């Protein structure tokens, strides 16, 4: 399974995430309306739609 180490990240147009606990949304400085949430306890995220800026590796 890929993406299981600390510091690993995924990128996509749409990402589906599941977790037992979800933190409060935090507005971050990126683009209009960008937010960050923290998923804890058995968290999983899956790319549902690949972004067009992703490489074709």
PyMOL Python script that loads the backbone (N, CA, C, O; Angstrom):
from pymol import cmd

cmd.read_pdbstr("""\
ATOM      1  N   UNK A   1       0.835  -1.183   0.000  1.00  0.00           N
ATOM      2  CA  UNK A   1       0.000   0.000   0.000  1.00  0.00           C
ATOM      3  C   UNK A   1       0.878   1.243   0.000  1.00  0.00           C
ATOM      4  O   UNK A   1       1.832   1.320   0.774  1.00  0.00           O
ATOM      5  N   UNK A   2       0.579   2.203  -0.841  1.00  0.00           N
ATOM      6  CA  UNK A   2       1.370   3.430  -0.921  1.00  0.00           C
ATOM      7  C   UNK A   2       0.770   4.500  -0.007  1.00  0.00           C
ATOM      8  O   UNK A   2      -0.409   4.452   0.341  1.00  0.00           O
ATOM      9  N   UNK A   3       1.606   5.461   0.370  1.00  0.00           N
ATOM     10  CA  UNK A   3       1.131   6.591   1.144  1.00  0.00           C
ATOM     11  C   UNK A   3       0.868   6.292   2.605  1.00  0.00           C
ATOM     12  O   UNK A   3      -0.073   6.837   3.182  1.00  0.00           O
ATOM     13  N   UNK A   4       1.674   5.442   3.218  1.00  0.00           N
ATOM     14  CA  UNK A   4       1.459   5.083   4.626  1.00  0.00           C
ATOM     15  C   UNK A   4       2.506   5.673   5.558  1.00  0.00           C
ATOM     16  O   UNK A   4       2.424   5.467   6.769  1.00  0.00           O
ATOM     17  N   UNK A   5       3.475   6.391   5.040  1.00  0.00           N
ATOM     18  CA  UNK A   5       4.543   6.945   5.875  1.00  0.00           C
ATOM     19  C   UNK A   5       4.262   8.396   6.241  1.00  0.00           C
ATOM     20  O   UNK A   5       3.578   9.108   5.506  1.00  0.00           O
ATOM     21  N   UNK A   6       4.796   8.833   7.387  1.00  0.00           N
ATOM     22  CA  UNK A   6       4.644  10.216   7.825  1.00  0.00           C
ATOM     23  C   UNK A   6       5.226  11.141   6.762  1.00  0.00           C
ATOM     24  O   UNK A   6       6.342  10.918   6.293  1.00  0.00           O
ATOM     25  N   UNK A   7       4.495  12.159   6.384  1.00  0.00           N
ATOM     26  CA  UNK A   7       4.955  13.101   5.372  1.00  0.00           C
ATOM     27  C   UNK A   7       4.485  12.780   3.972  1.00  0.00           C
ATOM     28  O   UNK A   7       4.622  13.626   3.088  1.00  0.00           O
ATOM     29  N   UNK A   8       3.928  11.584   3.717  1.00  0.00           N
ATOM     30  CA  UNK A   8       3.386  11.243   2.404  1.00  0.00           C
ATOM     31  C   UNK A   8       2.155  12.103   2.128  1.00  0.00           C
ATOM     32  O   UNK A   8       1.435  12.481   3.053  1.00  0.00           O
ATOM     33  N   UNK A   9       1.917  12.408   0.863  1.00  0.00           N
ATOM     34  CA  UNK A   9       0.737  13.200   0.511  1.00  0.00           C
ATOM     35  C   UNK A   9       0.150  12.671  -0.788  1.00  0.00           C
ATOM     36  O   UNK A   9       0.815  11.960  -1.542  1.00  0.00           O
ATOM     37  N   UNK A  10      -1.106  13.028  -1.039  1.00  0.00           N
ATOM     38  CA  UNK A  10      -1.765  12.703  -2.298  1.00  0.00           C
ATOM     39  C   UNK A  10      -2.320  13.994  -2.870  1.00  0.00           C
ATOM     40  O   UNK A  10      -2.640  14.922  -2.126  1.00  0.00           O
ATOM     41  N   UNK A  11      -2.436  14.056  -4.190  1.00  0.00           N
ATOM     42  CA  UNK A  11      -2.968  15.225  -4.870  1.00  0.00           C
ATOM     43  C   UNK A  11      -4.009  14.771  -5.864  1.00  0.00           C
ATOM     44  O   UNK A  11      -3.821  13.765  -6.547  1.00  0.00           O
ATOM     45  N   UNK A  12      -5.102  15.498  -5.953  1.00  0.00           N
ATOM     46  CA  UNK A  12      -6.139  15.176  -6.916  1.00  0.00           C
ATOM     47  C   UNK A  12      -7.172  16.278  -6.972  1.00  0.00           C
ATOM     48  O   UNK A  12      -7.165  17.194  -6.149  1.00  0.00           O
ATOM     49  N   UNK A  13      -8.058  16.186  -7.942  1.00  0.00           N
ATOM     50  CA  UNK A  13      -9.131  17.174  -8.090  1.00  0.00           C
ATOM     51  C   UNK A  13     -10.192  16.952  -7.017  1.00  0.00           C
ATOM     52  O   UNK A  13     -10.725  17.901  -6.442  1.00  0.00           O
ATOM     53  N   UNK A  14     -10.490  15.667  -6.759  1.00  0.00           N
ATOM     54  CA  UNK A  14     -11.475  15.322  -5.726  1.00  0.00           C
ATOM     55  C   UNK A  14     -10.931  14.154  -4.922  1.00  0.00           C
ATOM     56  O   UNK A  14     -10.557  13.123  -5.481  1.00  0.00           O
ATOM     57  N   UNK A  15     -10.890  14.321  -3.605  1.00  0.00           N
ATOM     58  CA  UNK A  15     -10.364  13.296  -2.707  1.00  0.00           C
ATOM     59  C   UNK A  15     -11.443  12.949  -1.690  1.00  0.00           C
ATOM     60  O   UNK A  15     -12.023  13.836  -1.064  1.00  0.00           O
ATOM     61  N   UNK A  16     -11.706  11.673  -1.529  1.00  0.00           N
ATOM     62  CA  UNK A  16     -12.694  11.193  -0.568  1.00  0.00           C
ATOM     63  C   UNK A  16     -11.943  10.733   0.674  1.00  0.00           C
ATOM     64  O   UNK A  16     -10.970   9.986   0.571  1.00  0.00           O
ATOM     65  N   UNK A  17     -12.388  11.172   1.840  1.00  0.00           N
ATOM     66  CA  UNK A  17     -11.704  10.820   3.079  1.00  0.00           C
ATOM     67  C   UNK A  17     -12.698  10.291   4.105  1.00  0.00           C
ATOM     68  O   UNK A  17     -13.849  10.725   4.166  1.00  0.00           O
ATOM     69  N   UNK A  18     -12.219   9.331   4.919  1.00  0.00           N
ATOM     70  CA  UNK A  18     -13.021   8.746   5.985  1.00  0.00           C
ATOM     71  C   UNK A  18     -12.183   8.679   7.250  1.00  0.00           C
ATOM     72  O   UNK A  18     -10.971   8.471   7.185  1.00  0.00           O
ATOM     73  N   UNK A  19     -12.815   8.851   8.388  1.00  0.00           N
ATOM     74  CA  UNK A  19     -12.116   8.722   9.667  1.00  0.00           C
ATOM     75  C   UNK A  19     -13.133   8.597  10.790  1.00  0.00           C
ATOM     76  O   UNK A  19     -14.297   8.966  10.634  1.00  0.00           O
ATOM     77  N   UNK A  20     -12.683   8.077  11.916  1.00  0.00           N
ATOM     78  CA  UNK A  20     -13.555   7.996  13.081  1.00  0.00           C
ATOM     79  C   UNK A  20     -13.788   9.375  13.683  1.00  0.00           C
ATOM     80  O   UNK A  20     -14.875   9.663  14.185  1.00  0.00           O
ATOM     81  N   UNK A  21     -12.759  10.234  13.633  1.00  0.00           N
ATOM     82  CA  UNK A  21     -12.869  11.580  14.190  1.00  0.00           C
ATOM     83  C   UNK A  21     -12.386  12.595  13.162  1.00  0.00           C
ATOM     84  O   UNK A  21     -11.380  12.376  12.487  1.00  0.00           O
ATOM     85  N   UNK A  22     -13.110  13.711  13.047  1.00  0.00           N
ATOM     86  CA  UNK A  22     -12.765  14.780  12.115  1.00  0.00           C
ATOM     87  C   UNK A  22     -12.677  16.079  12.905  1.00  0.00           C
ATOM     88  O   UNK A  22     -13.604  16.439  13.630  1.00  0.00           O
ATOM     89  N   UNK A  23     -11.549  16.782  12.758  1.00  0.00           N
ATOM     90  CA  UNK A  23     -11.355  18.046  13.457  1.00  0.00           C
ATOM     91  C   UNK A  23     -12.160  19.172  12.832  1.00  0.00           C
ATOM     92  O   UNK A  23     -12.715  19.023  11.743  1.00  0.00           O
ATOM     93  N   UNK A  24     -12.218  20.295  13.525  1.00  0.00           N
ATOM     94  CA  UNK A  24     -12.919  21.474  13.012  1.00  0.00           C
ATOM     95  C   UNK A  24     -12.184  22.030  11.802  1.00  0.00           C
ATOM     96  O   UNK A  24     -10.954  22.049  11.788  1.00  0.00           O
ATOM     97  N   UNK A  25     -12.924  22.490  10.773  1.00  0.00           N
ATOM     98  CA  UNK A  25     -12.273  23.106   9.604  1.00  0.00           C
ATOM     99  C   UNK A  25     -11.503  24.364  10.002  1.00  0.00           C
ATOM    100  O   UNK A  25     -11.961  25.145  10.836  1.00  0.00           O
ATOM    101  N   UNK A  26     -10.339  24.549   9.401  1.00  0.00           N
ATOM    102  CA  UNK A  26      -9.496  25.711   9.659  1.00  0.00           C
ATOM    103  C   UNK A  26      -9.233  26.393   8.323  1.00  0.00           C
ATOM    104  O   UNK A  26      -8.723  25.759   7.399  1.00  0.00           O
ATOM    105  N   UNK A  27      -9.573  27.670   8.206  1.00  0.00           N
ATOM    106  CA  UNK A  27      -9.325  28.423   6.973  1.00  0.00           C
ATOM    107  C   UNK A  27      -7.824  28.669   6.861  1.00  0.00           C
ATOM    108  O   UNK A  27      -7.192  29.111   7.819  1.00  0.00           O
ATOM    109  N   UNK A  28      -7.248  28.378   5.677  1.00  0.00           N
ATOM    110  CA  UNK A  28      -5.815  28.543   5.466  1.00  0.00           C
ATOM    111  C   UNK A  28      -5.566  29.515   4.320  1.00  0.00           C
ATOM    112  O   UNK A  28      -6.455  29.775   3.509  1.00  0.00           O
ATOM    113  N   UNK A  29      -4.354  30.048   4.262  1.00  0.00           N
ATOM    114  CA  UNK A  29      -3.993  30.993   3.206  1.00  0.00           C
ATOM    115  C   UNK A  29      -3.486  30.199   2.008  1.00  0.00           C
ATOM    116  O   UNK A  29      -2.348  29.732   2.013  1.00  0.00           O
ATOM    117  N   UNK A  30      -4.310  30.043   0.993  1.00  0.00           N
ATOM    118  CA  UNK A  30      -3.938  29.391  -0.260  1.00  0.00           C
ATOM    119  C   UNK A  30      -4.703  30.049  -1.381  1.00  0.00           C
ATOM    120  O   UNK A  30      -4.132  30.806  -2.166  1.00  0.00           O
ATOM    121  N   UNK A  31      -5.961  29.775  -1.462  1.00  0.00           N
ATOM    122  CA  UNK A  31      -6.828  30.408  -2.448  1.00  0.00           C
ATOM    123  C   UNK A  31      -8.156  30.698  -1.756  1.00  0.00           C
ATOM    124  O   UNK A  31      -8.363  30.310  -0.606  1.00  0.00           O
ATOM    125  N   UNK A  32      -9.033  31.368  -2.447  1.00  0.00           N
ATOM    126  CA  UNK A  32     -10.314  31.751  -1.850  1.00  0.00           C
ATOM    127  C   UNK A  32     -11.041  30.534  -1.285  1.00  0.00           C
ATOM    128  O   UNK A  32     -11.345  29.591  -2.016  1.00  0.00           O
ATOM    129  N   UNK A  33     -11.313  30.558  -0.003  1.00  0.00           N
ATOM    130  CA  UNK A  33     -12.108  29.509   0.626  1.00  0.00           C
ATOM    131  C   UNK A  33     -11.371  28.222   0.941  1.00  0.00           C
ATOM    132  O   UNK A  33     -12.020  27.223   1.249  1.00  0.00           O
ATOM    133  N   UNK A  34     -10.046  28.195   0.881  1.00  0.00           N
ATOM    134  CA  UNK A  34      -9.308  26.965   1.185  1.00  0.00           C
ATOM    135  C   UNK A  34      -9.435  26.640   2.674  1.00  0.00           C
ATOM    136  O   UNK A  34      -9.372  27.533   3.520  1.00  0.00           O
ATOM    137  N   UNK A  35      -9.612  25.361   2.983  1.00  0.00           N
ATOM    138  CA  UNK A  35      -9.747  24.917   4.366  1.00  0.00           C
ATOM    139  C   UNK A  35      -8.897  23.681   4.593  1.00  0.00           C
ATOM    140  O   UNK A  35      -8.529  22.981   3.650  1.00  0.00           O
ATOM    141  N   UNK A  36      -8.593  23.425   5.849  1.00  0.00           N
ATOM    142  CA  UNK A  36      -7.858  22.219   6.243  1.00  0.00           C
ATOM    143  C   UNK A  36      -8.645  21.541   7.362  1.00  0.00           C
ATOM    144  O   UNK A  36      -9.139  22.201   8.277  1.00  0.00           O
ATOM    145  N   UNK A  37      -8.754  20.215   7.278  1.00  0.00           N
ATOM    146  CA  UNK A  37      -9.324  19.446   8.377  1.00  0.00           C
ATOM    147  C   UNK A  37      -8.339  18.343   8.726  1.00  0.00           C
ATOM    148  O   UNK A  37      -7.537  17.924   7.892  1.00  0.00           O
ATOM    149  N   UNK A  38      -8.407  17.883   9.951  1.00  0.00           N
ATOM    150  CA  UNK A  38      -7.532  16.810  10.404  1.00  0.00           C
ATOM    151  C   UNK A  38      -8.391  15.581  10.668  1.00  0.00           C
ATOM    152  O   UNK A  38      -9.375  15.646  11.406  1.00  0.00           O
ATOM    153  N   UNK A  39      -8.012  14.461  10.061  1.00  0.00           N
ATOM    154  CA  UNK A  39      -8.703  13.190  10.254  1.00  0.00           C
ATOM    155  C   UNK A  39      -7.861  12.337  11.194  1.00  0.00           C
ATOM    156  O   UNK A  39      -6.649  12.234  11.007  1.00  0.00           O
ATOM    157  N   UNK A  40      -8.474  11.728  12.195  1.00  0.00           N
ATOM    158  CA  UNK A  40      -7.738  10.879  13.132  1.00  0.00           C
ATOM    159  C   UNK A  40      -8.465   9.554  13.329  1.00  0.00           C
ATOM    160  O   UNK A  40      -9.648   9.422  13.015  1.00  0.00           O
ATOM    161  N   UNK A  41      -7.749   8.601  13.844  1.00  0.00           N
ATOM    162  CA  UNK A  41      -8.250   7.250  14.145  1.00  0.00           C
ATOM    163  C   UNK A  41      -8.701   6.516  12.883  1.00  0.00           C
ATOM    164  O   UNK A  41      -9.841   6.660  12.440  1.00  0.00           O
ATOM    165  N   UNK A  42      -7.804   5.742  12.322  1.00  0.00           N
ATOM    166  CA  UNK A  42      -8.074   4.908  11.150  1.00  0.00           C
ATOM    167  C   UNK A  42      -8.480   5.740   9.934  1.00  0.00           C
ATOM    168  O   UNK A  42      -9.431   5.400   9.231  1.00  0.00           O
ATOM    169  N   UNK A  43      -7.759   6.826   9.693  1.00  0.00           N
ATOM    170  CA  UNK A  43      -8.075   7.734   8.583  1.00  0.00           C
ATOM    171  C   UNK A  43      -7.654   7.135   7.243  1.00  0.00           C
ATOM    172  O   UNK A  43      -6.640   6.444   7.153  1.00  0.00           O
ATOM    173  N   UNK A  44      -8.437   7.405   6.212  1.00  0.00           N
ATOM    174  CA  UNK A  44      -8.174   6.919   4.860  1.00  0.00           C
ATOM    175  C   UNK A  44      -8.591   7.994   3.876  1.00  0.00           C
ATOM    176  O   UNK A  44      -9.648   8.605   4.035  1.00  0.00           O
ATOM    177  N   UNK A  45      -7.774   8.233   2.860  1.00  0.00           N
ATOM    178  CA  UNK A  45      -8.115   9.173   1.791  1.00  0.00           C
ATOM    179  C   UNK A  45      -7.831   8.516   0.452  1.00  0.00           C
ATOM    180  O   UNK A  45      -6.802   7.861   0.284  1.00  0.00           O
ATOM    181  N   UNK A  46      -8.741   8.689  -0.507  1.00  0.00           N
ATOM    182  CA  UNK A  46      -8.635   8.068  -1.817  1.00  0.00           C
ATOM    183  C   UNK A  46      -8.863   9.142  -2.886  1.00  0.00           C
ATOM    184  O   UNK A  46      -9.785   9.950  -2.770  1.00  0.00           O
ATOM    185  N   UNK A  47      -8.028   9.148  -3.919  1.00  0.00           N
ATOM    186  CA  UNK A  47      -8.228  10.068  -5.038  1.00  0.00           C
ATOM    187  C   UNK A  47      -9.395   9.553  -5.862  1.00  0.00           C
ATOM    188  O   UNK A  47      -9.353   8.435  -6.375  1.00  0.00           O
ATOM    189  N   UNK A  48     -10.435  10.365  -5.990  1.00  0.00           N
ATOM    190  CA  UNK A  48     -11.623   9.993  -6.748  1.00  0.00           C
ATOM    191  C   UNK A  48     -11.542  10.520  -8.180  1.00  0.00           C
ATOM    192  O   UNK A  48     -12.103   9.924  -9.100  1.00  0.00           O
ATOM    193  N   UNK A  49     -10.840  11.638  -8.363  1.00  0.00           N
ATOM    194  CA  UNK A  49     -10.666  12.214  -9.700  1.00  0.00           C
ATOM    195  C   UNK A  49      -9.278  12.838  -9.764  1.00  0.00           C
ATOM    196  O   UNK A  49      -8.942  13.705  -8.958  1.00  0.00           O
ATOM    197  N   UNK A  50      -8.485  12.399 -10.713  1.00  0.00           N
ATOM    198  CA  UNK A  50      -7.120  12.884 -10.865  1.00  0.00           C
ATOM    199  C   UNK A  50      -7.110  14.325 -11.365  1.00  0.00           C
ATOM    200  O   UNK A  50      -7.889  14.685 -12.248  1.00  0.00           O
ATOM    201  N   UNK A  51      -6.233  15.143 -10.805  1.00  0.00           N
ATOM    202  CA  UNK A  51      -6.085  16.513 -11.267  1.00  0.00           C
ATOM    203  C   UNK A  51      -5.322  16.557 -12.581  1.00  0.00           C
ATOM    204  O   UNK A  51      -4.448  15.720 -12.809  1.00  0.00           O
ATOM    205  N   UNK A  52      -5.623  17.491 -13.432  1.00  0.00           N
ATOM    206  CA  UNK A  52      -4.950  17.559 -14.740  1.00  0.00           C
ATOM    207  C   UNK A  52      -3.498  17.972 -14.612  1.00  0.00           C
ATOM    208  O   UNK A  52      -2.728  17.788 -15.556  1.00  0.00           O
ATOM    209  N   UNK A  53      -3.093  18.529 -13.466  1.00  0.00           N
ATOM    210  CA  UNK A  53      -1.717  18.940 -13.262  1.00  0.00           C
ATOM    211  C   UNK A  53      -0.836  17.793 -12.755  1.00  0.00           C
ATOM    212  O   UNK A  53       0.374  17.973 -12.613  1.00  0.00           O
ATOM    213  N   UNK A  54      -1.410  16.633 -12.484  1.00  0.00           N
ATOM    214  CA  UNK A  54      -0.640  15.488 -11.974  1.00  0.00           C
ATOM    215  C   UNK A  54       0.168  14.858 -13.109  1.00  0.00           C
ATOM    216  O   UNK A  54      -0.295  14.788 -14.248  1.00  0.00           O
ATOM    217  N   UNK A  55       1.381  14.400 -12.787  1.00  0.00           N
ATOM    218  CA  UNK A  55       2.219  13.755 -13.799  1.00  0.00           C
ATOM    219  C   UNK A  55       1.636  12.389 -14.176  1.00  0.00           C
ATOM    220  O   UNK A  55       0.809  11.835 -13.452  1.00  0.00           O
ATOM    221  N   UNK A  56       2.069  11.870 -15.291  1.00  0.00           N
ATOM    222  CA  UNK A  56       1.561  10.577 -15.787  1.00  0.00           C
ATOM    223  C   UNK A  56       2.554   9.467 -15.504  1.00  0.00           C
ATOM    224  O   UNK A  56       2.875   8.695 -16.407  1.00  0.00           O
ATOM    225  N   UNK A  57       3.051   9.361 -14.279  1.00  0.00           N
ATOM    226  CA  UNK A  57       4.052   8.344 -13.928  1.00  0.00           C
ATOM    227  C   UNK A  57       3.397   7.001 -13.725  1.00  0.00           C
ATOM    228  O   UNK A  57       4.079   6.021 -13.424  1.00  0.00           O
TER     229      UNK A  57
END
""", "prot")
cmd.dss("prot")
cmd.show_as("cartoon", "prot")
cmd.util.cbc("prot")
cmd.orient("prot")
